[in-house]
Amino acid sequence: MAGNTLGTILHTWLRGEEVGRDGTGNRYFREKGGGRVHPDSIRKERRWVLYDGEAEASRVPPEWHAWLHHTTDEVPPIGGPAKRPWEKEHQPNLTGTEQAYRPPGHTLSGGHRDPATGDYEPWRPE
């Protein structure tokens, strides 16, 4: 629980009801009793996540993101929804880490690019 504040942990302990976990160990909660929100009310039940490690929103998989933001009321199944053959595994934002994408020629990737092919024509105002 390194990324969670003391207030979030206390609120979860007092008022939270765990509804599930994702593959990375994040735990998802809602208000105890489902929030007791009247169907005609514009108020929605409170939902939140306790991160396993650093609190980084891009670590929430799409199915749990949909549940957190009330896109769906169905809690994702254990192990997540069935994956299609063309789907890749969820990956958090790697910007600023060693695993971040660096295009050819980037200074942190050696700084050498292939020479230009000669097919580029710069724009010149007339």
C-alpha positions, 0 to 999 in steps of 0.5 A, a space after each residue: 500500500 505504498 501509494 495510498 494515503 493514510 486518509 484513503 486507507 482509513 476511509 476504506 477501513 471504515 466505509 469500504 466494501 471490497 468488490 474485487 482485485 485485478 491481476 496486478 494486485 490492485 483492490 477495488 472498493 465501494 461504499 458498504 451497502 452499495 451506497 444506498 443511492 435512490 434510483 432517481 438520484 443523480 448521486 452515484 455510489 462511491 467507488 475507489 481503488 487501493 493500488 498495490 504499489 505506486 498510485 498510478 492511474 494508468 495501472 488500472 486495467 480497462 475493465 476496472 476503469 469502466 467499473 470505477 467510472 460507472 460505465 458499467 455496474 457489473 464487477 469484472 470477473 476474476 481474471 478479467 473478461 475473455 481476451 480476444 486473440 488480437 488483444 494485447 495485455 494491459 500495460 501501464 504508462 511507461 513514460 519516464 521509465 527505463 522501459 519507455 519507447 525511444 525512437 531511433 536517434 534519441 539521445 538516450 538510445 545512442 543518438 545515431 539515426 539512419 541518414 536521410 533518404 533524400 525524399 524529403 522536401 522542406 516547405 518554402 514560403 512563396 
